[in-house]
């Protein structure tokens, strides 16, 4: 990076001595960027399969067999959907050839088979131009530094489907029903089984090498040339997935349709930025909480020195963290040989429990919103969308080649000849040593995807038509007037009505403090309260809404994430040749900033304001947004704790409440896609899907009880009267029309 910076700086100094050359180069750069943009736009429309790759499914594990899914008009055509499904963002979950050849743990059936992926509620696809090997929606082949990986696209978590009497409706940008946690656990089992079962291992090696035959040599895309390389990667990635799953522990079962995305993003950033000194300090104070060794330290000073010996001092990085974990388990002389319980003590010291799963949010209107995320953590103006999406890719397995880069004394000058953009953007410019943020994250594609989402619209109940000509049950128009009146009284104060087809629409996020809305506070509290080692970000300055703060050694995880994402955004892609690297970087920043019409604005709603004592107080809130398309987004509330809209209008049963009457279900099944058209939501039969228990931390179904007369619509006012059953049904009919 030093040499590149030096080279570019010297070239620019020479160029700007000659105005003509500077103008010509500027024009040439603009022309090249416009040509690349035009080619990219045309390429987006090359895949135009009439079914958008969707296929029928039989032998569904929950008995929900369905015909080839249909689509409703959401502003995207066939090619728009297929481009969205198959556009990489730089996610590297596993080497591509290993994933394609991997068997399930307990059979010879491929792990990627349509039947197996459907069990985790990932949506199977047929082969199309952008998806020649028929990967499920949201899975894609990604290339980084000469190797191919399987990765996630936005569509994996943000493409929904609802079924109705054997028919299916695909919902672009809708919340997925996917069980990513279960998928990753099963992936770990399959990798470990392949390592320990010699027959499985040999079959995988044979299949991988067959995929890297003469045709790959001729096209220059060969990943493996011998058996040893395959085994080496199999061991590396099995250990990597195992460490990831171990690091992101939770006492709450996520199940289908949920993920603690922020908890996992926080942990992954902390894994990569912690420095050797901070890790040593934390390890020194890990003690046994109970048993014969209660109060004793887990590791001696000598053992800590041994497990950290030779690791980078400034930043452990992923490889350093994996080495640390392997040494902690090692029974070689001088190493602690920790068992699983003892390793958990170390994990709980270094990381936070990812125990606040939330529903995958729907994406229509996101590009028009002032604030995004369930608790409004991310402002959507300026480069905000690029930062938000960069953080998302960090969480879904971007390769993070973050490494130490020492600066000389003259680099402290802001525009010195070796000035580092990433150090400046991440707040490290006043440090002798800084972290460089090379990664696989494709910022150009992140910008394109965000622009693509501007044209996505919410699905309309009335427009659903299946291949046989049938439709969803017609809306009961006799109830609409009453439903509209109820919406105005009970909902409109927070959930603004919008014209969902208007190109100039703006979405105001209404933030409601958790103690006002009464819903489960775990996710919001974690986003504000979780902390971790800040590594080289210690003592940097960072802006907040109430002024600058100095980052401490043990800092709010949101500060560490913010600094890291800024560093990534400011770092040109290392795996591209020099000119393209800088042109892409300039295009990404320029288009992200100038193409974003959302301006800075203060948050709207009834929430706790940020203060100098607590600069993140406003995060302890949840966001209300317009409800267009809400019929296709069950289950409801931020944590998916209510299965239907009808149930959402009921109160939670509390101690002392009479047994008679209707209440929100304390347990229900989730994972099925069958649409309940009366109550509006999804429904499962007995022993289907996962059991959702609202008694667990993070799973509470309390709060947001406006329709049942428990929660005041306006702060300080008395709650409105509880709705009757007839009123609840009228409100549901009106919500179907939005």
PEBELVEN-V783130 format. One record per residue. N is the residue number from 0. RES is the residue in three letters. PSI is psi in whole degrees, 0 to 359 (NA if undefined). NEAR is the number of other C-alpha atoms within 8 Angstrom. Layout:
n: [N | N]
res: [RES | RES]
psi: [PSI | PSI]
near: [NEAR | NEAR]
This chain:
n: [0 | 1 | 2 | 3 | 4 | 5 | 6 | 7 | 8 | 9 | 10 | 11 | 12 | 13 | 14 | 15 | 16 | 17 | 18 | 19 | 20 | 21 | 22 | 23 | 24 | 25 | 26 | 27 | 28 | 29 | 30 | 31 | 32 | 33 | 34 | 35 | 36 | 37 | 38 | 39 | 40 | 41 | 42 | 43 | 44 | 45 | 46 | 47 | 48 | 49 | 50 | 51 | 52 | 53 | 54 | 55 | 56 | 57 | 58 | 59 | 60 | 61 | 62 | 63 | 64 | 65 | 66 | 67 | 68 | 69 | 70 | 71 | 72 | 73 | 74 | 75 | 76 | 77 | 78 | 79 | 80 | 81 | 82 | 83 | 84 | 85 | 86 | 87 | 88 | 89 | 90 | 91 | 92 | 93 | 94 | 95 | 96 | 97 | 98 | 99 | 100 | 101 | 102 | 103 | 104 | 105 | 106 | 107 | 108 | 109 | 110 | 111 | 112 | 113 | 114 | 115 | 116 | 117 | 118 | 119 | 120 | 121 | 122 | 123 | 124 | 125 | 126 | 127 | 128 | 129 | 130 | 131 | 132 | 133 | 134 | 135 | 136 | 137 | 138 | 139 | 140 | 141 | 142 | 143 | 144 | 145 | 146 | 147 | 148 | 149 | 150 | 151 | 152 | 153 | 154 | 155 | 156 | 157 | 158 | 159 | 160 | 161 | 162 | 163 | 164 | 165 | 166 | 167 | 168 | 169 | 170 | 171 | 172 | 173 | 174 | 175 | 176 | 177 | 178 | 179 | 180 | 181 | 182 | 183 | 184 | 185 | 186 | 187 | 188 | 189 | 190 | 191 | 192 | 193 | 194 | 195 | 196 | 197 | 198 | 199 | 200 | 201 | 202 | 203 | 204 | 205 | 206 | 207 | 208 | 209 | 210 | 211 | 212 | 213 | 214 | 215 | 216 | 217 | 218 | 219 | 220 | 221 | 222 | 223 | 224 | 225 | 226 | 227 | 228 | 229 | 230 | 231 | 232 | 233 | 234 | 235 | 236 | 237 | 238 | 239 | 240 | 241 | 242 | 243 | 244 | 245 | 246 | 247 | 248 | 249 | 250 | 251 | 252 | 253 | 254 | 255 | 256 | 257 | 258 | 259 | 260 | 261 | 262 | 263 | 264 | 265 | 266 | 267 | 268 | 269 | 270 | 271 | 272 | 273 | 274 | 275 | 276 | 277 | 278 | 279 | 280 | 281 | 282 | 283 | 284 | 285 | 286 | 287 | 288 | 289 | 290 | 291 | 292 | 293 | 294 | 295 | 296 | 297 | 298 | 299 | 300 | 301 | 302 | 303 | 304 | 305 | 306 | 307 | 308 | 309 | 310 | 311 | 312 | 313 | 314 | 315 | 316 | 317 | 318 | 319 | 320 | 321 | 322 | 323 | 324 | 325 | 326 | 327 | 328 | 329 | 330 | 331 | 332 | 333 | 334 | 335 | 336 | 337 | 338 | 339 | 340 | 341 | 342 | 343 | 344 | 345 | 346 | 347 | 348 | 349 | 350 | 351 | 352 | 353 | 354 | 355 | 356 | 357 | 358 | 359 | 360 | 361 | 362 | 363 | 364 | 365 | 366 | 367 | 368 | 369 | 370 | 371 | 372 | 373 | 374 | 375 | 376 | 377 | 378 | 379 | 380 | 381 | 382 | 383 | 384 | 385 | 386 | 387 | 388 | 389 | 390 | 391 | 392 | 393 | 394 | 395 | 396 | 397 | 398 | 399 | 400 | 401 | 402 | 403 | 404 | 405 | 406 | 407 | 408 | 409 | 410 | 411 | 412 | 413 | 414 | 415 | 416 | 417 | 418 | 419 | 420 | 421 | 422 | 423 | 424 | 425 | 426 | 427 | 428 | 429 | 430 | 431 | 432 | 433 | 434 | 435 | 436 | 437 | 438 | 439 | 440 | 441 | 442 | 443 | 444 | 445 | 446 | 447 | 448 | 449 | 450 | 451 | 452 | 453 | 454 | 455 | 456 | 457 | 458 | 459 | 460 | 461 | 462 | 463 | 464 | 465 | 466 | 467 | 468 | 469 | 470 | 471 | 472 | 473 | 474 | 475 | 476 | 477 | 478 | 479 | 480 | 481 | 482 | 483 | 484 | 485 | 486 | 487 | 488 | 489 | 490 | 491 | 492 | 493 | 494 | 495 | 496 | 497 | 498 | 499 | 500 | 501 | 502 | 503 | 504 | 505 | 506 | 507 | 508 | 509 | 510 | 511 | 512 | 513 | 514 | 515 | 516 | 517 | 518 | 519 | 520 | 521 | 522 | 523 | 524 | 525 | 526 | 527 | 528 | 529 | 530 | 531 | 532 | 533 | 534 | 535 | 536 | 537 | 538 | 539 | 540 | 541 | 542 | 543 | 544 | 545 | 546 | 547 | 548 | 549 | 550 | 551 | 552 | 553 | 554 | 555 | 556 | 557 | 558 | 559 | 560 | 561 | 562 | 563 | 564 | 565 | 566 | 567 | 568 | 569 | 570 | 571 | 572 | 573 | 574 | 575 | 576 | 577 | 578 | 579 | 580 | 581 | 582 | 583 | 584 | 585 | 586 | 587 | 588 | 589 | 590 | 591 | 592 | 593 | 594 | 595 | 596 | 597 | 598 | 599 | 600 | 601 | 602 | 603 | 604 | 605 | 606 | 607 | 608 | 609 | 610 | 611 | 612 | 613 | 614 | 615 | 616 | 617 | 618 | 619 | 620 | 621 | 622 | 623 | 624 | 625 | 626 | 627 | 628 | 629 | 630 | 631 | 632 | 633 | 634 | 635 | 636 | 637 | 638 | 639 | 640 | 641 | 642 | 643 | 644 | 645 | 646 | 647 | 648 | 649 | 650 | 651 | 652 | 653 | 654 | 655 | 656 | 657 | 658 | 659 | 660 | 661 | 662 | 663 | 664 | 665 | 666 | 667 | 668 | 669 | 670 | 671 | 672 | 673 | 674 | 675 | 676 | 677 | 678 | 679 | 680 | 681 | 682 | 683 | 684 | 685 | 686 | 687 | 688 | 689 | 690 | 691 | 692 | 693 | 694 | 695 | 696 | 697 | 698 | 699 | 700 | 701 | 702 | 703 | 704 | 705 | 706 | 707 | 708 | 709 | 710 | 711 | 712 | 713 | 714 | 715 | 716 | 717 | 718 | 719 | 720 | 721 | 722 | 723 | 724 | 725 | 726 | 727 | 728 | 729 | 730 | 731 | 732 | 733 | 734 | 735 | 736 | 737]
res: [UNK | UNK | UNK | UNK | UNK | UNK | UNK | UNK | UNK | UNK | UNK | UNK | UNK | UNK | UNK | UNK | UNK | UNK | UNK | UNK | UNK | UNK | UNK | UNK | UNK | UNK | UNK | UNK | UNK | UNK | UNK | UNK | UNK | UNK | UNK | UNK | UNK | UNK | UNK | UNK | UNK | UNK | UNK | UNK | UNK | UNK | UNK | UNK | UNK | UNK | UNK | UNK | UNK | UNK | UNK | UNK | UNK | UNK | UNK | UNK | UNK | UNK | UNK | UNK | UNK | UNK | UNK | UNK | UNK | UNK | UNK | UNK | UNK | UNK | UNK | UNK | UNK | UNK | UNK | UNK | UNK | UNK | UNK | UNK | UNK | UNK | UNK | UNK | UNK | UNK | UNK | UNK | UNK | UNK | UNK | UNK | UNK | UNK | UNK | UNK | UNK | UNK | UNK | UNK | UNK | UNK | UNK | UNK | UNK | UNK | UNK | UNK | UNK | UNK | UNK | UNK | UNK | UNK | UNK | UNK | UNK | UNK | UNK | UNK | UNK | UNK | UNK | UNK | UNK | UNK | UNK | UNK | UNK | UNK | UNK | UNK | UNK | UNK | UNK | UNK | UNK | UNK | UNK | UNK | UNK | UNK | UNK | UNK | UNK | UNK | UNK | UNK | UNK | UNK | UNK | UNK | UNK | UNK | UNK | UNK | UNK | UNK | UNK | UNK | UNK | UNK | UNK | UNK | UNK | UNK | UNK | UNK | UNK | UNK | UNK | UNK | UNK | UNK | UNK | UNK | UNK | UNK | UNK | UNK | UNK | UNK | UNK | UNK | UNK | UNK | UNK | UNK | UNK | UNK | UNK | UNK | UNK | UNK | UNK | UNK | UNK | UNK | UNK | UNK | UNK | UNK | UNK | UNK | UNK | UNK | UNK | UNK | UNK | UNK | UNK | UNK | UNK | UNK | UNK | UNK | UNK | UNK | UNK | UNK | UNK | UNK | UNK | UNK | UNK | UNK | UNK | UNK | UNK | UNK | UNK | UNK | UNK | UNK | UNK | UNK | UNK | UNK | UNK | UNK | UNK | UNK | UNK | UNK | UNK | UNK | UNK | UNK | UNK | UNK | UNK | UNK | UNK | UNK | UNK | UNK | UNK | UNK | UNK | UNK | UNK | UNK | UNK | UNK | UNK | UNK | UNK | UNK | UNK | UNK | UNK | UNK | UNK | UNK | UNK | UNK | UNK | UNK | UNK | UNK | UNK | UNK | UNK | UNK | UNK | UNK | UNK | UNK | UNK | UNK | UNK | UNK | UNK | UNK | UNK | UNK | UNK | UNK | UNK | UNK | UNK | UNK | UNK | UNK | UNK | UNK | UNK | UNK | UNK | UNK | UNK | UNK | UNK | UNK | UNK | UNK | UNK | UNK | UNK | UNK | UNK | UNK | UNK | UNK | UNK | UNK | UNK | UNK | UNK | UNK | UNK | UNK | UNK | UNK | UNK | UNK | UNK | UNK | UNK | UNK | UNK | UNK | UNK | UNK | UNK | UNK | UNK | UNK | UNK | UNK | UNK | UNK | UNK | UNK | UNK | UNK | UNK | UNK | UNK | UNK | UNK | UNK | UNK | UNK | UNK | UNK | UNK | UNK | UNK | UNK | UNK | UNK | UNK | UNK | UNK | UNK | UNK | UNK | UNK | UNK | UNK | UNK | UNK | UNK | UNK | UNK | UNK | UNK | UNK | UNK | UNK | UNK | UNK | UNK | UNK | UNK | UNK | UNK | UNK | UNK | UNK | UNK | UNK | UNK | UNK | UNK | UNK | UNK | UNK | UNK | UNK | UNK | UNK | UNK | UNK | UNK | UNK | UNK | UNK | UNK | UNK | UNK | UNK | UNK | UNK | UNK | UNK | UNK | UNK | UNK | UNK | UNK | UNK | UNK | UNK | UNK | UNK | UNK | UNK | UNK | UNK | UNK | UNK | UNK | UNK | UNK | UNK | UNK | UNK | UNK | UNK | UNK | UNK | UNK | UNK | UNK | UNK | UNK | UNK | UNK | UNK | UNK | UNK | UNK | UNK | UNK | UNK | UNK | UNK | UNK | UNK | UNK | UNK | UNK | UNK | UNK | UNK | UNK | UNK | UNK | UNK | UNK | UNK | UNK | UNK | UNK | UNK | UNK | UNK | UNK | UNK | UNK | UNK | UNK | UNK | UNK | UNK | UNK | UNK | UNK | UNK | UNK | UNK | UNK | UNK | UNK | UNK | UNK | UNK | UNK | UNK | UNK | UNK | UNK | UNK | UNK | UNK | UNK | UNK | UNK | UNK | UNK | UNK | UNK | UNK | UNK | UNK | UNK | UNK | UNK | UNK | UNK | UNK | UNK | UNK | UNK | UNK | UNK | UNK | UNK | UNK | UNK | UNK | UNK | UNK | UNK | UNK | UNK | UNK | UNK | UNK | UNK | UNK | UNK | UNK | UNK | UNK | UNK | UNK | UNK | UNK | UNK | UNK | UNK | UNK | UNK | UNK | UNK | UNK | UNK | UNK | UNK | UNK | UNK | UNK | UNK | UNK | UNK | UNK | UNK | UNK | UNK | UNK | UNK | UNK | UNK | UNK | UNK | UNK | UNK | UNK | UNK | UNK | UNK | UNK | UNK | UNK | UNK | UNK | UNK | UNK | UNK | UNK | UNK | UNK | UNK | UNK | UNK | UNK | UNK | UNK | UNK | UNK | UNK | UNK | UNK | UNK | UNK | UNK | UNK | UNK | UNK | UNK | UNK | UNK | UNK | UNK | UNK | UNK | UNK | UNK | UNK | UNK | UNK | UNK | UNK | UNK | UNK | UNK | UNK | UNK | UNK | UNK | UNK | UNK | UNK | UNK | UNK | UNK | UNK | UNK | UNK | UNK | UNK | UNK | UNK | UNK | UNK | UNK | UNK | UNK | UNK | UNK | UNK | UNK | UNK | UNK | UNK | UNK | UNK | UNK | UNK | UNK | UNK | UNK | UNK | UNK | UNK | UNK | UNK | UNK | UNK | UNK | UNK | UNK | UNK | UNK | UNK | UNK | UNK | UNK | UNK | UNK | UNK | UNK | UNK | UNK | UNK | UNK | UNK | UNK | UNK | UNK | UNK | UNK | UNK | UNK | UNK | UNK | UNK | UNK | UNK | UNK | UNK | UNK | UNK | UNK | UNK | UNK | UNK | UNK | UNK | UNK | UNK | UNK | UNK | UNK | UNK | UNK | UNK | UNK | UNK | UNK | UNK]
psi: [323 | 311 | 322 | 313 | 318 | 316 | 312 | 317 | 316 | 321 | 315 | 322 | 320 | 317 | 313 | 357 | 340 | 107 | 321 | 315 | 319 | 316 | 316 | 317 | 322 | 314 | 317 | 319 | 315 | 318 | 314 | 320 | 319 | 320 | 315 | 320 | 317 | 317 | 318 | 319 | 318 | 319 | 326 | 339 | 13 | 336 | 115 | 38 | 131 | 335 | 2 | 30 | 354 | 147 | 158 | 157 | 133 | 169 | 40 | 139 | 337 | 12 | 16 | 62 | 145 | 154 | 175 | 123 | 150 | 166 | 152 | 165 | 111 | 20 | 353 | 143 | 187 | 313 | 327 | 315 | 314 | 325 | 317 | 318 | 327 | 18 | 117 | 149 | 7 | 23 | 128 | 81 | 318 | 150 | 135 | 313 | 325 | 317 | 317 | 334 | 353 | 134 | 162 | 157 | 322 | 16 | 175 | 0 | 139 | 142 | 327 | 6 | 150 | 321 | 316 | 317 | 325 | 332 | 328 | 7 | 26 | 145 | 114 | 149 | 158 | 171 | 133 | 181 | 312 | 348 | 66 | 341 | 21 | 50 | 154 | 164 | 127 | 1 | 138 | 155 | 125 | 140 | 134 | 125 | 46 | 3 | 154 | 141 | 155 | 136 | 173 | 145 | 174 | 327 | 339 | 323 | 347 | 46 | 122 | 172 | 137 | 143 | 152 | 107 | 50 | 355 | 163 | 146 | 119 | 137 | 101 | 132 | 1 | 165 | 133 | 154 | 11 | 146 | 81 | 323 | 315 | 322 | 313 | 325 | 318 | 324 | 317 | 315 | 319 | 320 | 316 | 318 | 322 | 325 | 325 | 341 | 109 | 322 | 317 | 316 | 315 | 321 | 319 | 315 | 315 | 316 | 319 | 315 | 327 | 327 | 349 | 41 | 205 | 322 | 324 | 323 | 316 | 328 | 359 | 22 | 32 | 129 | 327 | 138 | 346 | 167 | 320 | 322 | 321 | 313 | 319 | 314 | 324 | 315 | 316 | 311 | 332 | 317 | 322 | 314 | 322 | 315 | 320 | 312 | 322 | 318 | 322 | 56 | 158 | 137 | 350 | 127 | 119 | 309 | 203 | 153 | 13 | 155 | 140 | 79 | 315 | 318 | 319 | 321 | 314 | 311 | 321 | 323 | 314 | 321 | 323 | 334 | 342 | 140 | 169 | 318 | 316 | 321 | 316 | 317 | 319 | 318 | 328 | 340 | 18 | 121 | 159 | 126 | 338 | 184 | 190 | 335 | 17 | 130 | 348 | 151 | 143 | 324 | 141 | 164 | 321 | 320 | 321 | 317 | 320 | 318 | 340 | 354 | 131 | 351 | 152 | 135 | 321 | 323 | 124 | 316 | 175 | 314 | 320 | 321 | 319 | 321 | 317 | 312 | 319 | 322 | 325 | 329 | 346 | 139 | 16 | 155 | 134 | 352 | 154 | 343 | 53 | 142 | 181 | 319 | 320 | 323 | 326 | 325 | 319 | 313 | 315 | 341 | 324 | 332 | 173 | 149 | 126 | 74 | 23 | 66 | 142 | 160 | 149 | 122 | 151 | 152 | 350 | 142 | 4 | 323 | 346 | 5 | 150 | 323 | 147 | 176 | 156 | 326 | 21 | 28 | 328 | 119 | 144 | 10 | 162 | 232 | 9 | 312 | 322 | 319 | 317 | 316 | 329 | 316 | 322 | 317 | 328 | 320 | 333 | 49 | 32 | 145 | 122 | 92 | 52 | 134 | 165 | 139 | 109 | 137 | 147 | 170 | 327 | 347 | 352 | 336 | 134 | 319 | 36 | 165 | 342 | 30 | 131 | 119 | 317 | 324 | 319 | 313 | 325 | 0 | 9 | 8 | 345 | 12 | 147 | 321 | 144 | 162 | 132 | 139 | 51 | 141 | 172 | 359 | 124 | 92 | 331 | 313 | 325 | 319 | 319 | 319 | 317 | 318 | 322 | 322 | 345 | 333 | 1 | 134 | 162 | 149 | 150 | 127 | 314 | 341 | 0 | 125 | 126 | 170 | 329 | 5 | 352 | 165 | 176 | 158 | 136 | 151 | 137 | 98 | 340 | 343 | 352 | 316 | 315 | 319 | 322 | 320 | 317 | 321 | 316 | 324 | 320 | 338 | 323 | 337 | 329 | 321 | 90 | 142 | 134 | 164 | 102 | 350 | 358 | 128 | 336 | 19 | 150 | 142 | 120 | 119 | 121 | 111 | 134 | 123 | 144 | 329 | 347 | 315 | 331 | 5 | 169 | 124 | 358 | 311 | 313 | 318 | 319 | 318 | 330 | 323 | 340 | 139 | 172 | 173 | 131 | 353 | 226 | 358 | 354 | 132 | 14 | 160 | 142 | 137 | 143 | 177 | 345 | 13 | 180 | 147 | 153 | 125 | 131 | 172 | 318 | 106 | 159 | 133 | 331 | 328 | 318 | 316 | 317 | 313 | 318 | 316 | 324 | 321 | 320 | 315 | 324 | 0 | 115 | 153 | 123 | 336 | 15 | 151 | 159 | 307 | 313 | 324 | 312 | 326 | 316 | 319 | 315 | 318 | 316 | 310 | 317 | 311 | 325 | 320 | 311 | 338 | 353 | 114 | 359 | 127 | 162 | 138 | 155 | 157 | 148 | 141 | 193 | 89 | 168 | 126 | 151 | 145 | 169 | 332 | 329 | 87 | 359 | 20 | 327 | 346 | 345 | 63 | 167 | 153 | 134 | 141 | 169 | 150 | 17 | 130 | 8 | 335 | 338 | 18 | 18 | 156 | 172 | 172 | 162 | 331 | 12 | 33 | 2 | 123 | 332 | 163 | 322 | 317 | 327 | 333 | 0 | 160 | 159 | 140 | 125 | 162 | 133 | 345 | 145 | 150 | 331 | 154 | 175 | 138 | 162 | 140 | 135 | 335 | 148 | 170 | 140 | 149 | 344 | 155 | 359 | 127 | 124 | 105 | 344 | 309 | 344 | 98 | 189 | 154 | 141 | 151 | 178 | 139 | 19 | 148 | 197 | 147 | 124 | 119 | 111 | 355 | 346 | 151 | 134 | 346 | 6 | 138 | 18 | 167 | 172 | 44 | 46 | 314 | 343 | 9 | 23 | 330 | 127 | 136 | 321 | 134 | 129 | 347 | 164 | 149 | 151 | 161 | 149 | 142 | 145 | 170 | 318 | 321 | 321 | 317 | 324 | 318 | 321 | 316 | 320 | 319 | 330 | 333 | 349 | NA]
near: [4 | 6 | 6 | 7 | 12 | 10 | 8 | 8 | 10 | 9 | 8 | 8 | 8 | 8 | 10 | 9 | 6 | 8 | 8 | 6 | 9 | 10 | 8 | 8 | 8 | 8 | 8 | 8 | 9 | 8 | 8 | 8 | 10 | 8 | 8 | 8 | 8 | 8 | 8 | 8 | 8 | 8 | 7 | 10 | 10 | 8 | 12 | 9 | 9 | 6 | 10 | 10 | 11 | 10 | 11 | 9 | 9 | 7 | 8 | 11 | 6 | 7 | 6 | 13 | 10 | 12 | 10 | 11 | 13 | 11 | 8 | 12 | 9 | 9 | 7 | 10 | 6 | 12 | 14 | 10 | 11 | 13 | 12 | 12 | 13 | 13 | 9 | 13 | 13 | 14 | 18 | 15 | 11 | 10 | 12 | 10 | 11 | 12 | 11 | 9 | 11 | 13 | 13 | 11 | 11 | 5 | 6 | 7 | 7 | 10 | 14 | 10 | 8 | 9 | 8 | 9 | 14 | 11 | 9 | 12 | 12 | 13 | 8 | 13 | 12 | 11 | 10 | 10 | 7 | 8 | 11 | 8 | 6 | 10 | 14 | 11 | 13 | 13 | 13 | 13 | 10 | 12 | 9 | 10 | 5 | 7 | 9 | 12 | 15 | 15 | 16 | 15 | 15 | 10 | 13 | 14 | 11 | 15 | 14 | 14 | 13 | 13 | 13 | 9 | 5 | 9 | 11 | 14 | 12 | 12 | 13 | 11 | 12 | 15 | 14 | 14 | 15 | 13 | 14 | 9 | 9 | 9 | 9 | 10 | 9 | 9 | 11 | 11 | 9 | 14 | 12 | 10 | 10 | 14 | 11 | 7 | 8 | 8 | 6 | 12 | 11 | 8 | 8 | 13 | 11 | 8 | 9 | 13 | 12 | 7 | 8 | 13 | 9 | 6 | 7 | 11 | 10 | 7 | 7 | 6 | 9 | 10 | 9 | 10 | 8 | 7 | 9 | 6 | 9 | 12 | 9 | 8 | 9 | 11 | 9 | 8 | 9 | 11 | 9 | 9 | 11 | 9 | 9 | 8 | 10 | 7 | 9 | 12 | 9 | 8 | 5 | 9 | 5 | 11 | 12 | 14 | 15 | 15 | 13 | 12 | 10 | 9 | 15 | 11 | 12 | 11 | 12 | 10 | 12 | 14 | 11 | 13 | 13 | 16 | 15 | 13 | 7 | 11 | 11 | 11 | 8 | 10 | 12 | 12 | 8 | 12 | 10 | 12 | 7 | 7 | 6 | 4 | 8 | 9 | 8 | 7 | 10 | 11 | 10 | 8 | 7 | 7 | 11 | 12 | 9 | 9 | 10 | 10 | 6 | 4 | 8 | 10 | 8 | 12 | 16 | 16 | 14 | 9 | 7 | 10 | 11 | 11 | 8 | 10 | 8 | 8 | 11 | 12 | 12 | 10 | 7 | 6 | 4 | 7 | 13 | 11 | 10 | 10 | 7 | 6 | 7 | 9 | 11 | 8 | 11 | 10 | 9 | 9 | 10 | 10 | 10 | 12 | 9 | 12 | 12 | 13 | 13 | 12 | 13 | 11 | 9 | 9 | 10 | 12 | 13 | 9 | 10 | 10 | 13 | 15 | 12 | 13 | 9 | 9 | 12 | 14 | 9 | 9 | 11 | 14 | 12 | 12 | 10 | 10 | 12 | 12 | 11 | 9 | 9 | 14 | 11 | 10 | 13 | 14 | 12 | 11 | 10 | 14 | 11 | 12 | 8 | 12 | 10 | 11 | 8 | 7 | 10 | 7 | 6 | 6 | 12 | 13 | 7 | 7 | 7 | 9 | 9 | 10 | 11 | 8 | 9 | 14 | 13 | 9 | 11 | 12 | 12 | 12 | 11 | 6 | 8 | 9 | 9 | 13 | 12 | 12 | 13 | 13 | 12 | 13 | 13 | 10 | 12 | 10 | 10 | 12 | 12 | 8 | 9 | 10 | 9 | 9 | 12 | 11 | 8 | 14 | 11 | 10 | 12 | 12 | 10 | 8 | 8 | 11 | 10 | 10 | 6 | 4 | 6 | 7 | 8 | 10 | 5 | 6 | 8 | 7 | 7 | 5 | 12 | 12 | 8 | 10 | 15 | 10 | 8 | 11 | 11 | 9 | 8 | 11 | 10 | 10 | 9 | 8 | 11 | 10 | 8 | 7 | 6 | 9 | 5 | 6 | 4 | 4 | 9 | 7 | 10 | 10 | 15 | 13 | 15 | 13 | 13 | 13 | 6 | 9 | 10 | 11 | 12 | 13 | 11 | 10 | 11 | 13 | 10 | 10 | 13 | 12 | 8 | 10 | 10 | 12 | 14 | 16 | 12 | 12 | 12 | 10 | 8 | 9 | 9 | 11 | 8 | 8 | 6 | 9 | 7 | 8 | 8 | 9 | 13 | 8 | 11 | 8 | 12 | 11 | 13 | 11 | 10 | 13 | 11 | 8 | 13 | 11 | 12 | 12 | 15 | 12 | 12 | 9 | 12 | 10 | 12 | 8 | 7 | 7 | 7 | 6 | 6 | 8 | 12 | 9 | 10 | 10 | 13 | 8 | 10 | 11 | 9 | 9 | 10 | 13 | 9 | 8 | 7 | 9 | 6 | 10 | 8 | 8 | 5 | 4 | 8 | 8 | 8 | 10 | 10 | 9 | 6 | 11 | 9 | 7 | 4 | 7 | 11 | 9 | 11 | 11 | 13 | 16 | 15 | 14 | 12 | 10 | 11 | 9 | 10 | 12 | 12 | 10 | 10 | 12 | 12 | 12 | 12 | 14 | 9 | 9 | 13 | 14 | 13 | 13 | 15 | 13 | 12 | 11 | 12 | 13 | 12 | 12 | 12 | 11 | 7 | 5 | 4 | 4 | 6 | 5 | 4 | 4 | 5 | 6 | 9 | 12 | 8 | 8 | 8 | 9 | 15 | 16 | 14 | 13 | 12 | 12 | 11 | 9 | 8 | 5 | 11 | 13 | 15 | 15 | 12 | 12 | 6 | 5 | 6 | 11 | 11 | 10 | 8 | 11 | 9 | 11 | 7 | 8 | 8 | 13 | 13 | 11 | 13 | 10 | 10 | 9 | 14 | 14 | 12 | 12 | 12 | 10 | 13 | 12 | 11 | 6 | 7 | 5 | 7 | 6 | 10 | 10 | 7 | 9 | 11 | 6 | 6 | 7 | 11 | 11 | 12 | 12 | 15 | 13 | 14 | 13 | 12 | 12 | 10 | 9]
